[in-house]
């Protein structure tokens, strides 16, 4: 017993951080290429996901989220730098900063992207 080797797998926190970083990168690619990789972005979403952006309309379900991303990717070109990631259970809180952007709507400078992750997929995406 004392010499028995215990296998330790990757921590769930590592998976959540990797998901947040990969989603951010895919979303940036989507906005700078007018949605060319929208299928990749949508792979992160649960079928019944909800996207809530403070100051804008919400989107419920993969189809509505896809359409909202495509509408914005045609008008909005941006690269978002992750400045920090915090984990609160199933919530991944990403502090973000726009680096390169054509975003011109005054009063809508988002600083947080909050992901509720269930079974490896984003159930809720809240942008504050």
N, CA, C and O atoms as a GROMACS GRO file, in nm:
protein
  512
    1UNK      N    1   0.081  -0.120   0.000
    1UNK     CA    2   0.000   0.000   0.000
    1UNK      C    3   0.085   0.126   0.000
    1UNK      O    4   0.056   0.219  -0.074
    2UNK      N    5   0.189   0.130   0.081
    2UNK     CA    6   0.270   0.250   0.090
    2UNK      C    7   0.344   0.278  -0.039
    2UNK      O    8   0.376   0.394  -0.068
    3UNK      N    9   0.371   0.174  -0.119
    3UNK     CA   10   0.445   0.192  -0.244
    3UNK      C   11   0.352   0.205  -0.364
    3UNK      O   12   0.399   0.216  -0.478
    4UNK      N   13   0.222   0.204  -0.341
    4UNK     CA   14   0.126   0.213  -0.450
    4UNK      C   15   0.126   0.353  -0.511
    4UNK      O   16   0.116   0.453  -0.439
    5UNK      N   17   0.139   0.358  -0.643
    5UNK     CA   18   0.141   0.485  -0.713
    5UNK      C   19  -0.003   0.534  -0.736
    5UNK      O   20  -0.086   0.457  -0.784
    6UNK      N   21  -0.031   0.657  -0.703
    6UNK     CA   22  -0.163   0.716  -0.722
    6UNK      C   23  -0.160   0.799  -0.849
    6UNK      O   24  -0.076   0.888  -0.865
    7UNK      N   25  -0.253   0.770  -0.938
    7UNK     CA   26  -0.264   0.847  -1.062
    7UNK      C   27  -0.344   0.974  -1.035
    7UNK      O   28  -0.455   0.969  -0.982
    8UNK      N   29  -0.288   1.086  -1.071
    8UNK     CA   30  -0.356   1.214  -1.055
    8UNK      C   31  -0.377   1.271  -1.194
    8UNK      O   32  -0.282   1.293  -1.269
    9UNK      N   33  -0.503   1.294  -1.227
    9UNK     CA   34  -0.538   1.348  -1.358
    9UNK      C   35  -0.536   1.500  -1.356
    9UNK      O   36  -0.509   1.561  -1.253
   10UNK      N   37  -0.564   1.559  -1.470
   10UNK     CA   38  -0.568   1.706  -1.476
   10UNK      C   39  -0.683   1.761  -1.392
   10UNK      O   40  -0.790   1.699  -1.384
   11UNK      N   41  -0.662   1.873  -1.332
   11UNK     CA   42  -0.765   1.938  -1.251
   11UNK      C   43  -0.872   1.996  -1.341
   11UNK      O   44  -0.844   2.041  -1.452
   12UNK      N   45  -0.996   1.995  -1.293
   12UNK     CA   46  -1.106   2.056  -1.367
   12UNK      C   47  -1.076   2.203  -1.397
   12UNK      O   48  -1.114   2.254  -1.503
   13UNK      N   49  -1.009   2.270  -1.303
   13UNK     CA   50  -0.977   2.411  -1.324
   13UNK      C   51  -0.892   2.431  -1.449
   13UNK      O   52  -0.909   2.530  -1.520
   14UNK      N   53  -0.802   2.338  -1.476
   14UNK     CA   54  -0.719   2.349  -1.596
   14UNK      C   55  -0.804   2.345  -1.723
   14UNK      O   56  -0.780   2.420  -1.817
   15UNK      N   57  -0.904   2.256  -1.724
   15UNK     CA   58  -0.993   2.246  -1.840
   15UNK      C   59  -1.074   2.373  -1.859
   15UNK      O   60  -1.093   2.418  -1.972
   16UNK      N   61  -1.123   2.431  -1.750
   16UNK     CA   62  -1.202   2.553  -1.760
   16UNK      C   63  -1.118   2.670  -1.812
   16UNK      O   64  -1.166   2.749  -1.892
   17UNK      N   65  -0.996   2.679  -1.767
   17UNK     CA   66  -0.907   2.787  -1.814
   17UNK      C   67  -0.875   2.767  -1.961
   17UNK      O   68  -0.878   2.863  -2.039
   18UNK      N   69  -0.845   2.643  -2.001
   18UNK     CA   70  -0.816   2.616  -2.143
   18UNK      C   71  -0.938   2.650  -2.230
   18UNK      O   72  -0.924   2.706  -2.338
   19UNK      N   73  -1.056   2.614  -2.182
   19UNK     CA   74  -1.179   2.645  -2.257
   19UNK      C   75  -1.195   2.795  -2.274
   19UNK      O   76  -1.226   2.842  -2.384
   20UNK      N   77  -1.174   2.873  -2.168
   20UNK     CA   78  -1.190   3.019  -2.174
   20UNK      C   79  -1.091   3.080  -2.272
   20UNK      O   80  -1.127   3.169  -2.350
   21UNK      N   81  -0.967   3.035  -2.270
   21UNK     CA   82  -0.863   3.089  -2.359
   21UNK      C   83  -0.894   3.051  -2.504
   21UNK      O   84  -0.885   3.134  -2.594
   22UNK      N   85  -0.931   2.925  -2.526
   22UNK     CA   86  -0.962   2.880  -2.662
   22UNK      C   87  -1.085   2.953  -2.718
   22UNK      O   88  -1.088   2.989  -2.835
   23UNK      N   89  -1.187   2.973  -2.633
   23UNK     CA   90  -1.306   3.045  -2.676
   23UNK      C   91  -1.272   3.189  -2.713
   23UNK      O   92  -1.318   3.240  -2.815
   24UNK      N   93  -1.192   3.255  -2.631
   24UNK     CA   94  -1.150   3.393  -2.659
   24UNK      C   95  -1.077   3.400  -2.793
   24UNK      O   96  -1.104   3.489  -2.874
   25UNK      N   97  -0.985   3.308  -2.816
   25UNK     CA   98  -0.908   3.309  -2.941
   25UNK      C   99  -0.999   3.284  -3.062
   25UNK      O  100  -0.986   3.350  -3.165
   26UNK      N  101  -1.092   3.189  -3.049
   26UNK     CA  102  -1.184   3.159  -3.159
   26UNK      C  103  -1.276   3.278  -3.186
   26UNK      O  104  -1.304   3.310  -3.302
   27UNK      N  105  -1.323   3.344  -3.080
   27UNK     CA  106  -1.410   3.460  -3.097
   27UNK      C  107  -1.336   3.576  -3.162
   27UNK      O  108  -1.393   3.644  -3.248
   28UNK      N  109  -1.212   3.600  -3.124
   28UNK     CA  110  -1.132   3.703  -3.190
   28UNK      C  111  -1.117   3.673  -3.338
   28UNK      O  112  -1.135   3.761  -3.422
   29UNK      N  113  -1.086   3.548  -3.370
   29UNK     CA  114  -1.071   3.507  -3.511
   29UNK      C  115  -1.201   3.530  -3.587
   29UNK      O  116  -1.200   3.573  -3.702
   30UNK      N  117  -1.312   3.501  -3.521
   30UNK     CA  118  -1.444   3.519  -3.583
   30UNK      C  119  -1.468   3.665  -3.617
   30UNK      O  120  -1.519   3.696  -3.725
   31UNK      N  121  -1.434   3.756  -3.526
   31UNK     CA  122  -1.462   3.897  -3.551
   31UNK      C  123  -1.370   3.957  -3.656
   31UNK      O  124  -1.412   4.046  -3.730
   32UNK      N  125  -1.247   3.912  -3.664
   32UNK     CA  126  -1.156   3.973  -3.763
   32UNK      C  127  -1.166   3.909  -3.901
   32UNK      O  128  -1.109   3.960  -3.997
   33UNK      N  129  -1.240   3.797  -3.911
   33UNK     CA  130  -1.254   3.731  -4.042
   33UNK      C  131  -1.400   3.727  -4.087
   33UNK      O  132  -1.438   3.644  -4.170
   34UNK      N  133  -1.483   3.817  -4.033
   34UNK     CA  134  -1.624   3.823  -4.069
   34UNK      C  135  -1.696   3.689  -4.053
   34UNK      O  136  -1.780   3.651  -4.134
   35UNK      N  137  -1.660   3.617  -3.946
   35UNK     CA  138  -1.730   3.494  -3.912
   35UNK      C  139  -1.685   3.368  -3.981
   35UNK      O  140  -1.759   3.270  -3.983
   36UNK      N  141  -1.565   3.369  -4.040
   36UNK     CA  142  -1.521   3.252  -4.116
   36UNK      C  143  -1.512   3.125  -4.031
   36UNK      O  144  -1.524   3.015  -4.085
   37UNK      N  145  -1.491   3.138  -3.902
   37UNK     CA  146  -1.480   3.020  -3.815
   37UNK      C  147  -1.598   3.010  -3.718
   37UNK      O  148  -1.581   2.961  -3.606
   38UNK      N  149  -1.714   3.056  -3.759
   38UNK     CA  150  -1.830   3.057  -3.669
   38UNK      C  151  -1.863   2.917  -3.619
   38UNK      O  152  -1.909   2.902  -3.505
   39UNK      N  153  -1.841   2.814  -3.699
   39UNK     CA  154  -1.869   2.677  -3.653
   39UNK      C  155  -1.780   2.641  -3.535
   39UNK      O  156  -1.826   2.575  -3.441
   40UNK      N  157  -1.655   2.683  -3.538
   40UNK     CA  158  -1.564   2.659  -3.426
   40UNK      C  159  -1.613   2.731  -3.300
   40UNK      O  160  -1.612   2.673  -3.192
   41UNK      N  161  -1.656   2.855  -3.314
   41UNK     CA  162  -1.708   2.932  -3.199
   41UNK      C  163  -1.830   2.862  -3.141
   41UNK      O  164  -1.845   2.854  -3.019
   42UNK      N  165  -1.916   2.812  -3.228
   42UNK     CA  166  -2.040   2.750  -3.182
   42UNK      C  167  -2.017   2.616  -3.114
   42UNK      O  168  -2.101   2.572  -3.035
   43UNK      N  169  -1.906   2.550  -3.142
   43UNK     CA  170  -1.875   2.423  -3.075
   43UNK      C  171  -1.857   2.441  -2.925
   43UNK      O  172  -1.871   2.345  -2.850
   44UNK      N  173  -1.827   2.561  -2.881
   44UNK     CA  174  -1.810   2.589  -2.738
   44UNK      C  175  -1.945   2.601  -2.667
   44UNK      O  176  -1.951   2.590  -2.545
   45UNK      N  177  -2.053   2.623  -2.742
   45UNK     CA  178  -2.184   2.653  -2.684
   45UNK      C  179  -2.268   2.526  -2.666
   45UNK      O  180  -2.267   2.437  -2.750
   46UNK      N  181  -2.340   2.520  -2.553
   46UNK     CA  182  -2.441   2.416  -2.534
   46UNK      C  183  -2.558   2.447  -2.627
   46UNK      O  184  -2.577   2.562  -2.667
   47UNK      N  185  -2.637   2.345  -2.660
   47UNK     CA  186  -2.751   2.365  -2.752
   47UNK      C  187  -2.850   2.468  -2.697
   47UNK      O  188  -2.910   2.543  -2.774
   48UNK      N  189  -2.868   2.470  -2.565
   48UNK     CA  190  -2.964   2.563  -2.505
   48UNK      C  191  -2.895   2.682  -2.438
   48UNK      O  192  -2.947   2.739  -2.342
   49UNK      N  193  -2.781   2.719  -2.490
   49UNK     CA  194  -2.703   2.828  -2.432
   49UNK      C  195  -2.777   2.961  -2.441
   49UNK      O  196  -2.870   2.978  -2.520
   50UNK      N  197  -2.734   3.055  -2.357
   50UNK     CA  198  -2.788   3.191  -2.359
   50UNK      C  199  -2.670   3.288  -2.357
   50UNK      O  200  -2.573   3.269  -2.283
   51UNK      N  201  -2.679   3.391  -2.440
   51UNK     CA  202  -2.578   3.497  -2.444
   51UNK      C  203  -2.645   3.626  -2.401
   51UNK      O  204  -2.744   3.669  -2.461
   52UNK      N  205  -2.591   3.687  -2.296
   52UNK     CA  206  -2.644   3.813  -2.244
   52UNK      C  207  -2.531   3.915  -2.251
   52UNK      O  208  -2.425   3.896  -2.192
   53UNK      N  209  -2.556   4.023  -2.322
   53UNK     CA  210  -2.460   4.132  -2.329
   53UNK      C  211  -2.528   4.256  -2.272
   53UNK      O  212  -2.628   4.303  -2.325
   54UNK      N  213  -2.472   4.307  -2.163
   54UNK     CA  214  -2.531   4.423  -2.097
   54UNK      C  215  -2.537   4.538  -2.197
   54UNK      O  216  -2.437   4.572  -2.260
   55UNK      N  217  -2.654   4.597  -2.211
   55UNK     CA  218  -2.672   4.709  -2.302
   55UNK      C  219  -2.717   4.668  -2.441
   55UNK      O  220  -2.749   4.754  -2.523
   56UNK      N  221  -2.721   4.538  -2.469
   56UNK     CA  222  -2.764   4.488  -2.600
   56UNK      C  223  -2.867   4.378  -2.578
   56UNK      O  224  -2.895   4.339  -2.465
   57UNK      N  225  -2.923   4.328  -2.688
   57UNK     CA  226  -3.023   4.222  -2.675
   57UNK      C  227  -2.957   4.090  -2.636
   57UNK      O  228  -2.839   4.068  -2.661
   58UNK      N  229  -3.037   4.002  -2.574
   58UNK     CA  230  -2.991   3.867  -2.538
   58UNK      C  231  -3.022   3.772  -2.653
   58UNK      O  232  -3.108   3.800  -2.737
   59UNK      N  233  -2.951   3.661  -2.657
   59UNK     CA  234  -2.976   3.557  -2.756
   59UNK      C  235  -2.989   3.424  -2.682
   59UNK      O  236  -2.906   3.392  -2.597
   60UNK      N  237  -3.092   3.348  -2.715
   60UNK     CA  238  -3.116   3.220  -2.650
   60UNK      C  239  -3.115   3.109  -2.754
   60UNK      O  240  -3.186   3.116  -2.854
   61UNK      N  241  -3.034   3.008  -2.730
   61UNK     CA  242  -3.021   2.895  -2.822
   61UNK      C  243  -2.906   2.916  -2.919
   61UNK      O  244  -2.869   3.029  -2.950
   62UNK      N  245  -2.851   2.805  -2.966
   62UNK     CA  246  -2.734   2.810  -3.054
   62UNK      C  247  -2.760   2.891  -3.182
   62UNK      O  248  -2.675   2.969  -3.224
   63UNK      N  249  -2.877   2.872  -3.242
   63UNK     CA  250  -2.906   2.943  -3.367
   63UNK      C  251  -2.906   3.095  -3.345
   63UNK      O  252  -2.846   3.169  -3.423
   64UNK      N  253  -2.973   3.140  -3.240
   64UNK     CA  254  -2.980   3.285  -3.212
   64UNK      C  255  -2.842   3.341  -3.176
   64UNK      O  256  -2.808   3.452  -3.217
   65UNK      N  257  -2.765   3.264  -3.101
   65UNK     CA  258  -2.630   3.309  -3.065
   65UNK      C  259  -2.543   3.319  -3.190
   65UNK      O  260  -2.470   3.417  -3.209
   66UNK      N  261  -2.552   3.219  -3.275
   66UNK     CA  262  -2.476   3.220  -3.401
   66UNK      C  263  -2.509   3.345  -3.482
   66UNK      O  264  -2.418   3.414  -3.529
   67UNK      N  265  -2.639   3.374  -3.498
   67UNK     CA  266  -2.681   3.490  -3.576
   67UNK      C  267  -2.632   3.620  -3.512
   67UNK      O  268  -2.591   3.711  -3.584
   68UNK      N  269  -2.634   3.629  -3.380
   68UNK     CA  270  -2.588   3.752  -3.314
   68UNK      C  271  -2.437   3.770  -3.332
   68UNK      O  272  -2.391   3.883  -3.352
   69UNK      N  273  -2.361   3.661  -3.326
   69UNK     CA  274  -2.217   3.670  -3.350
   69UNK      C  275  -2.190   3.715  -3.494
   69UNK      O  276  -2.106   3.801  -3.518
   70UNK      N  277  -2.262   3.656  -3.589
   70UNK     CA  278  -2.240   3.692  -3.730
   70UNK      C  279  -2.279   3.836  -3.759
   70UNK      O  280  -2.210   3.904  -3.836
   71UNK      N  281  -2.389   3.884  -3.700
   71UNK     CA  282  -2.428   4.025  -3.718
   71UNK      C  283  -2.318   4.118  -3.669
   71UNK      O  284  -2.286   4.218  -3.734
   72UNK      N  285  -2.262   4.087  -3.555
   72UNK     CA  286  -2.160   4.175  -3.496
   72UNK      C  287  -2.025   4.159  -3.564
   72UNK      O  288  -1.950   4.257  -3.575
   73UNK      N  289  -1.991   4.038  -3.610
   73UNK     CA  290  -1.859   4.019  -3.671
   73UNK      C  291  -1.845   4.099  -3.800
   73UNK      O  292  -1.735   4.138  -3.837
   74UNK      N  293  -1.956   4.123  -3.869
   74UNK     CA  294  -1.952   4.204  -3.990
   74UNK      C  295  -1.926   4.351  -3.962
   74UNK      O  296  -1.868   4.422  -4.044
   75UNK      N  297  -1.969   4.398  -3.844
   75UNK     CA  298  -1.954   4.539  -3.808
   75UNK      C  299  -1.839   4.564  -3.712
   75UNK      O  300  -1.781   4.673  -3.710
   76UNK      N  301  -1.805   4.465  -3.632
   76UNK     CA  302  -1.710   4.484  -3.524
   76UNK      C  303  -1.584   4.403  -3.549
   76UNK      O  304  -1.589   4.281  -3.561
   77UNK      N  305  -1.474   4.470  -3.557
   77UNK     CA  306  -1.344   4.403  -3.568
   77UNK      C  307  -1.271   4.428  -3.437
   77UNK      O  308  -1.253   4.543  -3.397
   78UNK      N  309  -1.229   4.321  -3.370
   78UNK     CA  310  -1.160   4.343  -3.242
   78UNK      C  311  -1.073   4.225  -3.205
   78UNK      O  312  -1.094   4.112  -3.250
   79UNK      N  313  -0.976   4.253  -3.124
   79UNK     CA  314  -0.894   4.153  -3.057
   79UNK      C  315  -0.903   4.185  -2.910
   79UNK      O  316  -0.878   4.298  -2.868
   80UNK      N  317  -0.939   4.084  -2.830
   80UNK     CA  318  -0.956   4.103  -2.686
   80UNK      C  319  -0.846   4.029  -2.613
   80UNK      O  320  -0.824   3.910  -2.636
   81UNK      N  321  -0.776   4.100  -2.526
   81UNK     CA  322  -0.672   4.037  -2.446
   81UNK      C  323  -0.732   3.996  -2.312
   81UNK      O  324  -0.797   4.075  -2.244
   82UNK      N  325  -0.707   3.871  -2.274
   82UNK     CA  326  -0.748   3.825  -2.142
   82UNK      C  327  -0.648   3.878  -2.040
   82UNK      O  328  -0.529   3.850  -2.049
   83UNK      N  329  -0.697   3.954  -1.945
   83UNK     CA  330  -0.610   4.013  -1.842
   83UNK      C  331  -0.608   3.929  -1.714
   83UNK      O  332  -0.520   3.945  -1.630
   84UNK      N  333  -0.705   3.841  -1.701
   84UNK     CA  334  -0.711   3.755  -1.584
   84UNK      C  335  -0.829   3.661  -1.593
   84UNK      O  336  -0.931   3.694  -1.654
   85UNK      N  337  -0.816   3.545  -1.532
   85UNK     CA  338  -0.924   3.446  -1.529
   85UNK      C  339  -0.940   3.400  -1.385
   85UNK      O  340  -0.843   3.362  -1.320
   86UNK      N  341  -1.064   3.405  -1.336
   86UNK     CA  342  -1.096   3.355  -1.203
   86UNK      C  343  -1.202   3.248  -1.217
   86UNK      O  344  -1.290   3.256  -1.302
   87UNK      N  345  -1.193   3.147  -1.132
   87UNK     CA  346  -1.289   3.038  -1.134
   87UNK      C  347  -1.371   3.042  -1.006
   87UNK      O  348  -1.317   3.050  -0.896
   88UNK      N  349  -1.503   3.035  -1.021
   88UNK     CA  350  -1.596   3.029  -0.908
   88UNK      C  351  -1.688   2.912  -0.935
   88UNK      O  352  -1.798   2.931  -0.988
   89UNK      N  353  -1.647   2.793  -0.900
   89UNK     CA  354  -1.726   2.674  -0.930
   89UNK      C  355  -1.735   2.654  -1.079
   89UNK      O  356  -1.633   2.639  -1.146
   90UNK      N  357  -1.857   2.654  -1.133
   90UNK     CA  358  -1.879   2.637  -1.277
   90UNK      C  359  -1.868   2.767  -1.354
   90UNK      O  360  -1.882   2.769  -1.476
   91UNK      N  361  -1.843   2.878  -1.284
   91UNK     CA  362  -1.831   3.008  -1.348
   91UNK      C  363  -1.685   3.039  -1.377
   91UNK      O  364  -1.598   3.020  -1.292
   92UNK      N  365  -1.659   3.086  -1.498
   92UNK     CA  366  -1.526   3.131  -1.537
   92UNK      C  367  -1.540   3.281  -1.565
   92UNK      O  368  -1.610   3.321  -1.657
   93UNK      N  369  -1.473   3.362  -1.485
   93UNK     CA  370  -1.482   3.506  -1.498
   93UNK      C  371  -1.353   3.554  -1.565
   93UNK      O  372  -1.244   3.540  -1.510
   94UNK      N  373  -1.368   3.611  -1.684
   94UNK     CA  374  -1.254   3.658  -1.762
   94UNK      C  375  -1.253   3.810  -1.762
   94UNK      O  376  -1.348   3.874  -1.807
   95UNK      N  377  -1.146   3.868  -1.710
   95UNK     CA  378  -1.128   4.012  -1.723
   95UNK      C  379  -1.067   4.036  -1.860
   95UNK      O  380  -0.965   3.975  -1.894
   96UNK      N  381  -1.128   4.124  -1.937
   96UNK     CA  382  -1.085   4.144  -2.075
   96UNK      C  383  -1.055   4.290  -2.104
   96UNK      O  384  -1.105   4.381  -2.038
   97UNK      N  385  -0.971   4.310  -2.204
   97UNK     CA  386  -0.939   4.446  -2.250
   97UNK      C  387  -0.929   4.442  -2.401
   97UNK      O  388  -0.858   4.359  -2.458
   98UNK      N  389  -1.002   4.532  -2.465
   98UNK     CA  390  -0.993   4.540  -2.611
   98UNK      C  391  -0.858   4.600  -2.649
   98UNK      O  392  -0.818   4.704  -2.597
   99UNK      N  393  -0.790   4.533  -2.740
   99UNK     CA  394  -0.659   4.580  -2.786
   99UNK      C  395  -0.672   4.653  -2.920
   99UNK      O  396  -0.625   4.766  -2.934
  100UNK      N  397  -0.732   4.589  -3.015
  100UNK     CA  398  -0.753   4.648  -3.148
  100UNK      C  399  -0.901   4.635  -3.177
  100UNK      O  400  -0.956   4.525  -3.171
  101UNK      N  401  -0.965   4.746  -3.207
  101UNK     CA  402  -1.109   4.739  -3.224
  101UNK      C  403  -1.163   4.851  -3.311
  101UNK      O  404  -1.106   4.960  -3.319
  102UNK      N  405  -1.274   4.821  -3.375
  102UNK     CA  406  -1.351   4.924  -3.446
  102UNK      C  407  -1.478   4.954  -3.368
  102UNK      O  408  -1.567   5.021  -3.418
  103UNK      N  409  -1.485   4.904  -3.245
  103UNK     CA  410  -1.603   4.924  -3.159
  103UNK      C  411  -1.616   5.073  -3.128
  103UNK      O  412  -1.525   5.134  -3.071
  104UNK      N  413  -1.730   5.131  -3.166
  104UNK     CA  414  -1.746   5.276  -3.150
  104UNK      C  415  -1.866   5.317  -3.066
  104UNK      O  416  -1.887   5.436  -3.044
  105UNK      N  417  -1.946   5.220  -3.019
  105UNK     CA  418  -2.064   5.255  -2.940
  105UNK      C  419  -2.021   5.308  -2.804
  105UNK      O  420  -1.957   5.237  -2.726
  106UNK      N  421  -2.055   5.433  -2.775
  106UNK     CA  422  -2.014   5.490  -2.647
  106UNK      C  423  -2.090   5.425  -2.533
  106UNK      O  424  -2.207   5.390  -2.548
  107UNK      N  425  -2.023   5.410  -2.421
  107UNK     CA  426  -2.085   5.354  -2.302
  107UNK      C  427  -2.090   5.203  -2.300
  107UNK      O  428  -2.144   5.146  -2.205
  108UNK      N  429  -2.037   5.136  -2.400
  108UNK     CA  430  -2.040   4.990  -2.403
  108UNK      C  431  -1.900   4.931  -2.405
  108UNK      O  432  -1.866   4.851  -2.492
  109UNK      N  433  -1.819   4.972  -2.311
  109UNK     CA  434  -1.683   4.916  -2.301
  109UNK      C  435  -1.686   4.800  -2.204
  109UNK      O  436  -1.684   4.821  -2.082
  110UNK      N  437  -1.692   4.678  -2.255
  110UNK     CA  438  -1.704   4.560  -2.172
  110UNK      C  439  -1.570   4.523  -2.109
  110UNK      O  440  -1.464   4.535  -2.171
  111UNK      N  441  -1.577   4.478  -1.984
  111UNK     CA  442  -1.455   4.443  -1.912
  111UNK      C  443  -1.460   4.303  -1.854
  111UNK      O  444  -1.357   4.252  -1.810
  112UNK      N  445  -1.576   4.239  -1.854
  112UNK     CA  446  -1.590   4.104  -1.802
  112UNK      C  447  -1.663   4.017  -1.902
  112UNK      O  448  -1.760   4.060  -1.964
  113UNK      N  449  -1.617   3.895  -1.915
  113UNK     CA  450  -1.688   3.792  -1.989
  113UNK      C  451  -1.703   3.677  -1.890
  113UNK      O  452  -1.604   3.620  -1.844
  114UNK      N  453  -1.827   3.644  -1.857
  114UNK     CA  454  -1.853   3.541  -1.757
  114UNK      C  455  -1.914   3.421  -1.827
  114UNK      O  456  -2.015   3.432  -1.896
  115UNK      N  457  -1.851   3.306  -1.809
  115UNK     CA  458  -1.897   3.183  -1.872
  115UNK      C  459  -1.948   3.088  -1.765
  115UNK      O  460  -1.878   3.062  -1.667
  116UNK      N  461  -2.069   3.037  -1.780
  116UNK     CA  462  -2.118   2.929  -1.696
  116UNK      C  463  -2.098   2.803  -1.778
  116UNK      O  464  -2.159   2.787  -1.884
  117UNK      N  465  -2.014   2.714  -1.730
  117UNK     CA  466  -1.976   2.595  -1.805
  117UNK      C  467  -2.037   2.472  -1.738
  117UNK      O  468  -2.018   2.449  -1.619
  118UNK      N  469  -2.109   2.394  -1.817
  118UNK     CA  470  -2.167   2.267  -1.773
  118UNK      C  471  -2.131   2.160  -1.873
  118UNK      O  472  -2.155   2.175  -1.993
  119UNK      N  473  -2.074   2.051  -1.824
  119UNK     CA  474  -2.037   1.937  -1.909
  119UNK      C  475  -1.949   1.980  -2.026
  119UNK      O  476  -1.965   1.929  -2.137
  120UNK      N  477  -1.857   2.072  -2.002
  120UNK     CA  478  -1.761   2.114  -2.102
  120UNK      C  479  -1.812   2.212  -2.207
  120UNK      O  480  -1.739   2.246  -2.300
  121UNK      N  481  -1.936   2.259  -2.192
  121UNK     CA  482  -1.993   2.354  -2.288
  121UNK      C  483  -2.038   2.480  -2.216
  121UNK      O  484  -2.070   2.476  -2.097
  122UNK      N  485  -2.040   2.591  -2.287
  122UNK     CA  486  -2.085   2.718  -2.229
  122UNK      C  487  -2.238   2.720  -2.230
  122UNK      O  488  -2.300   2.718  -2.337
  123UNK      N  489  -2.298   2.724  -2.111
  123UNK     CA  490  -2.444   2.732  -2.097
  123UNK      C  491  -2.490   2.877  -2.099
  123UNK      O  492  -2.594   2.908  -2.156
  124UNK      N  493  -2.414   2.965  -2.036
  124UNK     CA  494  -2.445   3.107  -2.030
  124UNK      C  495  -2.318   3.185  -2.060
  124UNK      O  496  -2.212   3.154  -2.006
  125UNK      N  497  -2.330   3.284  -2.142
  125UNK     CA  498  -2.222   3.378  -2.172
  125UNK      C  499  -2.276   3.516  -2.137
  125UNK      O  500  -2.371   3.564  -2.198
  126UNK      N  501  -2.215   3.578  -2.038
  126UNK     CA  502  -2.259   3.709  -1.993
  126UNK      C  503  -2.143   3.806  -2.013
  126UNK      O  504  -2.033   3.784  -1.963
  127UNK      N  505  -2.170   3.913  -2.086
  127UNK     CA  506  -2.066   4.013  -2.113
  127UNK      C  507  -2.108   4.142  -2.043
  127UNK      O  508  -2.214   4.198  -2.071
  128UNK      N  509  -2.024   4.187  -1.952
  128UNK     CA  510  -2.052   4.306  -1.870
  128UNK      C  511  -1.951   4.414  -1.903
  128UNK      O  512  -1.956   4.523  -1.846
   0.00000   0.00000   0.00000
